[in-house]
Amino acid sequence: MKKTSLAQGSRYYPKRYDFSIEKRNAILDEGLICHVGFVRDSNPVVIPIAYCRIDDTIYLHGSVGSHFFMDMAKGIRLCITVTHLDALIMARSIMNHSMNYRSTVLFGTSRLVTDEKELQDATQAFVDHVIPGRWEDARQPTPKEMQKTTFIAVTIDEWSVKCREHGVGDDEGDLDLPVWAGILPVGLTWQEPVTDHGGSREVEVPDYVLNYRR
Ligand SMILES: Cc1cc2nc3c(=O)[nH]c(=O)nc-3n(C[C@H](O)[C@H](O)[C@H](O)COP(=O)(O)OP(=O)(O)OC[C@H]3O[C@@H](n4cnc5c(N)ncnc54)[C@H](O)[C@@H]3O)c2cc1C
């Protein structure tokens, strides 16, 4: 996939840009939430939403009554971002504080998914992406539920990745200041599952929930 005008990467910190598909897909496959930017009535709008990826296509799903999905069903240009914050960088000087992150910015045109097989594949890919193992366990969607759901496909035609993955960058003259400097790493952790007792059955917490990691 060639990089073109929008996703060139800036001249500012060019080393932080990476255009490898592997890096892009690793960021996308670890994430759960993206931000979708589009223009509505000449105004920029950005909506947070869950997503999944199959090859170079991002899938979004929502209600048939959603204004956002009705807009996307017309086939509009979208900008989609996914970001992972990995650490706070604490330098000895205020202006050298920073963050370690991995982010990707994608561009593409939305397309309403109508093909039965693609709808099925996208629905399963969504579940497998968010909760691997759940597809085999939970009740399958009914035709009525599928009819009430819109799936949008966005094939990525331009994209960039930007990462900061290094330590403190202090100026030489500040290194001996009596100020603690270092990295404060951050990661998504999953807590103890809480069972819903809505039904009469007692069902064990499945391993894919107990061992859930991203
Ligand atoms: C973590 C997360 C995951 C989500 N996953 C899904 C999903 O898989 N499918 C889905 O359909 N929706 C999802 N949503 C909800 C999504 O953000 C939108 O609210 C919804 O898709 C838009 O519906 P709409 O057509 O009513 O919005 P629109 O009518 O297009 O929105 C109108 C206005 O409502 C406001 N608005 C809309 N959404 C939000 C928001 N989330 N926060 C604050 N203001 C808002 C904005 O000002 C917007 O201009 C998710 C939200 C979050 C935070």
The ligand as an ORCA input file, in Angstrom:
! r2SCAN-3c Opt
* xyz 0 1
  C     -16.084      3.006     23.951
  C     -17.255      3.245     23.021
  C     -17.627      2.248     22.136
  C     -18.718      2.457     21.286
  N     -19.040      1.478     20.382
  C     -20.095      1.664     19.559
  C     -20.437      0.697     18.562
  O     -19.806     -0.356     18.415
  N     -21.498      0.983     17.723
  C     -22.225      2.139     17.839
  O     -23.162      2.358     17.065
  N     -21.911      3.087     18.768
  C     -20.878      2.875     19.612
  N     -20.551      3.838     20.525
  C     -21.400      5.056     20.581
  C     -20.868      6.061     19.541
  O     -19.865      6.821     20.147
  C     -21.963      7.010     19.108
  O     -22.608      7.560     20.219
  C     -22.961      6.371     18.165
  O     -22.390      5.509     17.222
  C     -23.473      7.511     17.377
  O     -24.777      7.464     17.284
  P     -25.705      8.628     16.666
  O     -25.985      8.282     15.257
  O     -26.760      8.830     17.648
  O     -24.769      9.907     16.673
  P     -24.934     11.199     15.830
  O     -26.392     11.520     15.611
  O     -24.072     11.104     14.626
  O     -24.303     12.228     16.892
  C     -24.878     13.476     17.091
  C     -24.055     14.198     18.122
  O     -24.082     13.476     19.369
  C     -22.841     13.640     20.042
  N     -22.258     12.294     20.274
  C     -22.408     11.168     19.543
  N     -21.708     10.138     20.103
  C     -21.127     10.645     21.214
  C     -20.265     10.110     22.203
  N     -19.902      8.816     22.210
  N     -19.833     10.916     23.218
  C     -20.228     12.212     23.264
  N     -21.015     12.813     22.351
  C     -21.471     12.030     21.337
  C     -21.922     14.421     19.104
  O     -21.988     15.798     19.488
  C     -22.567     14.255     17.749
  O     -22.306     15.354     16.889
  C     -19.456      3.680     21.364
  C     -19.062      4.688     22.248
  C     -17.971      4.481     23.056
  C     -17.513      5.587     23.969
*
